[in-house]
Amino acid sequence: MNWKLWIKGLRPKTLPASVAPVLVGAASAWRGLRQSTVCPDIYPVPRSCITALNIYHDAVSRFAAVLLACAMLALFLQIAVNFANDYSDGIRGADASRSIDEAEGGKPERLVASGVRPVNVLAAAGVNAAIACIFGMGVVLLSEQYLLLPVGAACLLAAWFYTGGKHPYGYMGLGELFVFLCFGCVATLGTQYALAGQVDLFGGIGALCTGLLSCVMLMVNNLRDVQDDAASGKRTLAVRLGRRRAEMLLFAVLAVPAMILLIAGLLALYANAARLWPVALLSVWCLRFLWSVAVAVRERRFAAALPLSSMALLTYGAAHIAAMLLSV
């Protein structure tokens, strides 16, 4: 067995970014829990404050375990998606040119296209999906938030039908919607809900930005592969829009988190520069990566654009986490 090829096939560069939305959701949950314990200094203590303190202590006691389970769920689901896409695209011939010998254009090597038996790749996807399910059940049982069970099941099905089944929606230009919902909204808000039992505006902003930045990674991939996808009948959003309009859409998507970061950085400096300066610094750092992604895409340097987009997501996550922890 070619272990080096298998490691490349699981696409490790995508894995850190899969955990970033979870950490953003966790930071938002922590802020919400801490804020709920702020009570007026009066006697007797209001019943609402006692209830909030009880909820806080109960949530904190299992915070680390639930967070770890959420992170492992996101990680193994991402690996399962990568293997499932490799399998489905491989048996359809969409990756016919993506063999182990291909090294140009920053395109990752694909297992099925490199000669690995499709059934083995499918088995790898199934094993990782099963591990993700185990951690998902752990999240539900530890948090006792049973509404997350159907949400997780829906994400698992969506992960398969992205490129699997008779009519994969990834071939219809809906891949970005899946990424935004599952790896942005569900990963961020699901984590916050599992940890705190509620979601709030800060979690929503985090979900919006992580979802859009996750979409950027897919959009960079699809722009890179637009000619190959069109030739193989894979109607991604980039194929349906055409290269020029797809680039313009990507720039518009980049602009949303850029504006939010700019506002957040300025507010941090205005509110308490001595305490919140890390938020402003990380915001500027992320803005630099967002600009670099736009330039790289414009110059069609996709081998550089993909890691830059991953770093943009990670630095946004760091800025959001800093804002949540330092503003309490």
N, C-alpha and C positions, 0 to 999 in steps of 0.2 A: 504493500500500500504506500502510495506517495503522500506522506503526511504533510509535506510542504505545500503540495497542491491543495489538499483538503483545508489547511489553515487559510490559504489564500481564498479558497472557495467560500468560506464562511464570512469573508469580507470584514476583517477585524477593524478596519478604519471606520466602519459605520457603528461600531458597538459603543464607544464612549458617548456618542450623541444620543443613543437610545436611552441612556440613564439620566441625561441632563433634565428632561421634563419631569422625571420622578423627583429629583432633588429640588427643582423649582416648586413643585407641589408640596414637598415636605417643608420647605422654608416658609411657604405661605401658610401652611397649617400651623407651624410653630408660632408664627406671629399672631395668628388668630387666637390660639390657645392662650398665649401670654396676655393679649389684650383683654381677654374675657375675665382675667383675674384682677383687673384694675377696678377697685371698689372705693367708694367714699369712706373716709375715716370717721365713721359714726358708730354709735352704739344704741340699740343692738344692731348687729350686722344684718343687713337686708337678706331675706331668704334667697333672692336671686343670686346674690354674691356667694352664698354657701353652696348653692347648686352649681354655679360656674366653677368654683374651686374643686368640688368633687369631680366634675367632668374633667377638669384640667389634670388632676392627680391620676385619675384613671387612664387618661390618654397618654400621659407621660410615662406611666409604668410599662406600657407596651409599644412606645413610640419606635424604639430602635428595632424591635423584632418586625413590626409591620413595615417599616421603611426598608429593611433588608429584603423582605419578601417581595415588596413592590419593585425594588431594583432588579432582583433576580428574575422576576416575571418579565420585566421589560427587556432584559438582556437576552434571555432564552427565546422570547417571542421574536425578537429581531433576528436571531440566528436561524430560527425556524423559517421565517419569511425569506431570508436570503437563500436557504437551501431549496425551499419550495419554488421560488422564482427561477432558480437555476434549473431545477427539474422540469418545470412546465415550459419555460422558454426553450430548453434543450430539446425536448421531444417534439416541439412544434417547429424546430429549425430556426427559431428567431436568433439563436446564438451560433449559427453555423460558422461564422468567421471569428468566434471568440475562443480560440483554442489556446493551449499552453504556449504556443509559439508567438502569439500576438503580444507585442510589447509597446505598440505605438498608440498615441492618443490618450494615454492614461486609462485605458479600458481594463477592468479587472478580468483575470482569467476565470473561465467558467468550467465547472467540473464535467458536465455532460458533454459539452463541446470539446473537452480535452480527452475524452475517451473513457471516463468513469461510467460504470453501468448506471443507467437511470434509476433502477430499483434501489441501488445503494444510496443515491442522493435523496430519493423519496423517503427511505428509511431514516436517514439522518434528520430530515425535516420533521418526521413523525416523532422521533425520540426527543428532539428539542422542544417540540410543541407539547409533548407529554410532561416534560420537566417544567415548562412554563405553566401548565395547568396545575401541577402540584403546588407550585409557589402561589398561584392564583387562589387555590383553595385555602392555602395558609393565610393569605391576606383576608379573605372573607371570614374565616373562623376566628382569627386573632382580633379583627376589628369589629366583628359581629354586624357588619354592614352587608346584609344579604342582597341588597339591591345591586351590588357590584357583580353578582354571579351572572345574570343575563347579559350585562354589559361586557364582561370578559368573554362569554361564549360568542357574542356577536363579533367581537374583535378577532377571535380565533377563526371564525368562519370567513370573515372579511379578508383575513391574511391569506387563506387558501384560494379564495375565488378572485384575488387580485390578478393572478396569472393562471390559476387552475380552473378546471371545469370546462364545459363546452363554450361558455360565453364569458370569458374573463373580463371584468370591467377595467382592468389595467390596459387592455387593448382597445378600450373605447374612450380613452382620455380622462378617466376618472381616478387615476392613481393618486394624484395630488390630493383629492378630496379624502381618500382613505388615509393617507399619511397625516393630513391635518387633523382628522377626527381621532384616529387611534393613537398616533404617536405625539399628538399635541394635546388635544382636549381631554381624551380619556386618561392618558398617562399622567397629566398634570392634575386635573380636577379629580380624577379617580384616586390618586394618591392623597390629595388634600382631604377628600371625603373619608377615606379609610382611616386617616390619622386623626382628624378633628371632628368628623361627623357632620361637616358642613363645608360649603364653598363660599368664597367671597369675591369682591372686586379684584383684589390683588392676585388671587388664583386665576381669575378670568383673564387678566392682562398677561400673566405668565403663560397660560394655555394658548392665548392668541399668538404671542411671540414665538414660543417654542414650536407651535404648529406650523406657522409660516416659515420659520427657519428650517424646519424639517422638510417642508415642501421645497425649499430652495435647493437642498441637496438632491432631491429627486429631479427637479427641473434641470439642474446642471447635468445630471446623468442623461436625461432624455434629450437635451440639446446636443450633447456629445454624440449620441447614438442616432440622431434624427434620420440620417440617410439609411443606415442599416435597418432601423425599425420600419421605415417606409417601404423598403425593398422586401421585407419579410411579412408585411401586412399587419404590423403592430402599430395600431393607430393611437399612439400616445398623444397627450395634449400638445406637445411640441410638433408632432407630425400634423395634427389637425389644424393648428394655427399657422404653421409655417415658421421657419427659423426666426425671421425678423419680429413677428408679432409675439412669438414665444419669449424672445429676449426682452421685449418691452414689458411683458407681463412679469417676468422675473424681476426686472428693475422696480416695478411697482410694488411687488411683494417685499422686496428689500427695503423699500421706503417706509413701510409701516413700522417695523421694529426700530428703524433708524430714528423716526420721529419720536417714538415713545422713549427711546434711550436718551435722546437729546433733552426732552422735557424732564425726564427723571434726573439726569445729571445736573441740570440747572436748578431744579427744585431742591436737590440734595445740598448744593452749595448755598442756596438762599436760606434753607431751613436751619442747617447746623453744619457749616463747613468743617469745623474742627472734628466732629464726630462722623459725618457722612462722606468725607472726602474719598474713601475707597469706592463708594458707589459712583461718584463722578469719574474717577480714574478708570474703573472697569468699563463704564459706559463709553468713554472715549476710545478705549482699547477695542471694544466690540465694534464701534463705528468705523474704526480703521479697517477691521476685517471685512465689514460689509462693503466698504468702498473697494477694497482689493478684490472681492468676489465680482463686483460689477465690472471692474476693469478687466479682470481675467476672462470673464465671459464675453465681453465686448471684443477682446483680442483673440477669442477662441482658444485660450490656453486652459482647456478643461482639466488637464492633469494637475494644474495648480488650483483651479477654481474649486474642485471638490474638497480637498483638505482645508482650504480657506473657509468654505461654507460650514464645515464641521467645527472649525475653531470659532466661527462667528456664533454658532449655537452654544458652544461651551462657555465662551466669554459672556454671552448674554445671561446664561444660567448663573455664572459667578456674580454678575452685577445684580441680578434679581435676588439671589441668596443674601448678598451683602446688604441690600436694601431692607429685606425682611428682618434680618437679625439685628441690624444696627438701629432700626427705627423704633424698636420696642422700648 
